[in-house]
Amino acid sequence: MKLRKFGILCLVVIILTGMIGCSKNSNNDDQKSNKKEKIVIGTSASYKPWAFQENDKIKGFEIDIWNEIAKRNNIDVEFKLGQFSGLVGMLDAGEMDTVAHQMSITDERKKKISYTDSYLQNKQIVVTMSDSNVKTKADLKDKEVGTQQGSTALDAIEKDKAFMDTLKGGAPVLYDTYDKALRDL
């Protein structure tokens, strides 16, 4: 069922992207006919398997989707790198047209940006070493807890002030990427 929803989402994105070319003002069609349209896509390329760098090449599921959309619609695609916590600001500033980075849908984010239909359900989890005694949220008392800046995990921690007060230092340790947080673990 989820795979079917994802397939429908991809089809809708491809159709909508194709409509971009149809909705442009046609006054300058003769001048632009030889010029290929370009879409700029922001990503931190630091969240496998969705968007990541390997051998200085940006790869991943969302990158593959955008490359296929570009191919099918005869448009150029440019990927612009930024920190995850700054992608929405870059979008607001007009530095990019859209974002390719697994981004949870929140009411706060919906005030600033538009989303496609969700194709993945995210849950907040705690990752520890296999020999850790942490089994519940309460077990994190007086422990260092790390998360990514701008993430919904950070939002969840900050909303629970009583929990945040129990953490070592009274706040989570913030990282630019989840990879850095995991390496620190």
C-alpha positions, -999 to +999 in steps of 0.1 A: +000+000+000+028+024+009+047+015-023+016+022-043+012+056-026+048+064-033+044+054-070+014+078-072+034+106-055+063+102-080+038+103-109+022+134-095+056+151-090+066+142-126+034+155-141+035+187-120+071+193-130+062+189-166+035+215-162+061+240-150+071+245-186+035+248-198+027+275-173+054+300-183+046+332-201+050+325-238+059+361-249+096+352-251+092+317-265+112+325-296+141+339-276+141+310-251+135+281-274+171+271-275+177+277-238+171+247-215+151+254-183+169+248-150+157+239-115+180+245-085+175+219-057+189+224-022+202+195-002+227+189+026+236+156+010+242+141+044+213+118+050+217+083+035+199+069+016+179+100+007+207+124-003+244+119+004+279+124-011+301+096-023+334+103-041+324+140-044+292+130-062+257+137-048+237+106-048+206+091-031+169+083-036+157+119-037+186+128-060+177+100-084+140+111-084+150+147-094+175+135-120+147+114-136+122+143-134+148+165-152+155+139-178+118+133-186+111+170-188+142+181-207+154+205-179+187+210-163+191+203-126+216+219-103+221+206-067+231+233-042+246+222-010+237+237+024+234+227+060+200+210+068+192+237+094+196+264+067+177+248+037+144+264+044+161+298+048+178+293+015+145+284-001+129+316+014+158+337+001+152+324-034+186+306-036+169+274-047+136+263-062+130+232-040+146+209-014+157+173-018+163+162+017+141+139+038+122+166+057+095+158+082+063+177+077+054+199+106+028+226+111+056+252+117+073+243+084+040+243+065+037+280+074+067+287+052+069+259+026+047+237+005+050+199+006+042+170-017+022+142-001+041+124+025+057+091+013+074+081+046+063+079+082+091+092+105+093+083+142+117+097+168+140+071+182+170+070+206+202+054+193+227+040+219+256+016+219+245-020+221+260-024+257+241+007+270+217+005+300+194+031+283+160+014+277+136+043+284+134+080+281+139+083+319+172+064+316+186+095+297+187+115+329+221+131+334+233+118+300+245+138+270+219+136+242+228+147+207+207+156+177+208+175+144+202+212+143+168+221+128+155+186+131+121+174+144+140+154+170+153+187+184+118+201+183+105+172+203+133+176+229+128+213+232+090+209+236+095+187+266+111+211+290+109+187+320+129+161+300+154+187+287+161+198+323+171+162+332+198+161+304+235+166+312+240+203+306+202+210+305+201+208+266+210+185+238+244+186+220+237+199+185+253+186+153+253+198+117+244+162+106+232+130+121+263+113+108+284+135+131+261+127+161+265+090+154+303+092+151+304+111+184+283+083+200 
